[in-house]
Amino acid sequence: MSNMLKYRGYYGSIEVSTEDNCLFGKLQFIRALVNYEGETVSELEKAFQEAVDDYLNTCANQNIKPEIPCKGSFNVRVGHDLHLAASVAARRQSISLNDLTRNALSEYLEHHP
C-alpha cells in the first residue's frame, strides 16, 4: 500500500489512530482543511473520494474556484552560496535559473522515484 491516496488530481494522507482504532487523513497540498476517516482501508479510500467530491461540489455551489494541488511554482530558500553558484551555473549553460532548477528536480526524481 502506498502512503497516499489519489483521486481526481487530489492527494490524501493515510494516518492511523491506535487510540480510536481507525484510519484517517486529510487532503494534501492545498490550504483548505478537508478530513476523512474510516475503519478499513476500503472505507478510508471511499471516504477520501467522497471528501474530494464534497469539496469540489461545495466550491461549485459557492461559486469558488477550488484549489489545485501544487500550482506549479514554489519558493525555495537555499542560502546565498548555493543561490549564487546555481545562478552562475545557469548563466554558463545559457539557461534560466528556473530551467536549471527544473532540470535538477527532474533528474533527482528520475533516480529517486
N, C-alpha and C positions, 0 to 999 in steps of 0.2 A: 504494500500500500504506500502511496506517496504521502507526503505530509501536507499536501494542498489539494483542494477541490477546485474544479474549473467548470464553468457553465456560462454560456452567452458572453464570453470575454471577461468574466469576473473570476477572481480567485478568492478562496476562503481557507482559513486556517482550520486545523484539526487539533483540538486540545482534549485532555482527559481530566475529569474531576473525580478523584478517588473518594472524596468526601460525599459527593452527591451520586456517585456511581453512574455517571453519564458522560457523554461526549458533547463538546460544544465548540463553537468557533465564531469568527466574525469575518466580514469581507475585508480583504487586504487591498492596500494601495489606493484607497480612496479616503477622504476625510469623514464622510458620513459613517455613523456608527450603526452597523447592521449586524445583529447577532442571530444565532440559531443554535439549536441543540437537539439531541436525540439519544436514545439508549443503545442503539446499534449503529454500525457503520451505514447500513442501508437507510435507517431513519435519519441519520445526520445528513447524508447526501440529499435525501428528499427535502429535508428542512432547509438546507442550503439553497437548493434550486427554488424552493418557494420563497425564500428570503430575497433572492435576486429578482424574481418575478414581481414580488410585492414592492421592492424598491423601485423598479422601473415603472410599475403601474402608478405608484404614489407620485413619482416625478411627473408622469404624463398627466395625471389628474390635477396636479397643482401647477401645471404649465412651467415646470422647472427642467432645465437640461440636466440629465443625470451625469454624475461624474464618470469619467472613464479611467480605468487603472493606468497609471503611468502615462502622463500626457505627452511624453516624448522629449522632455528636457528636464534637467536637474542641475543643481549647483553642487559642486564638489570643492571642498576646502582641502588643498593638497600641500599647502605651505609654500613659502617663497621660492626655495631652491628647486623643488620639483616643478613648480609652475614655470619658472624661468627656463629650466632645462627642456621641458616639453615644448615651450614656445620656440626655443632655438632649434630644436629637432624638427618641428613642423615647418619652420621657415626654410631650413636646409633642404627639406623634401618638397618645398613649394606647395604645401597643403595648409589648410587652416588647422588651428588647434582643435576645433570640433572634429575635423576629419581624423586627426591623429588619435584623439580620444576614442572615437567611434571604432577605428581600426584596432586599437589596443583592446577594447572591450570585446569586440568580435573574436579576435584571436584568443583571448583568455577563455571565453565561453566555448569556443571550438575545442579547447583542450580540457576544459573543466565543466562539462555539461550539468 
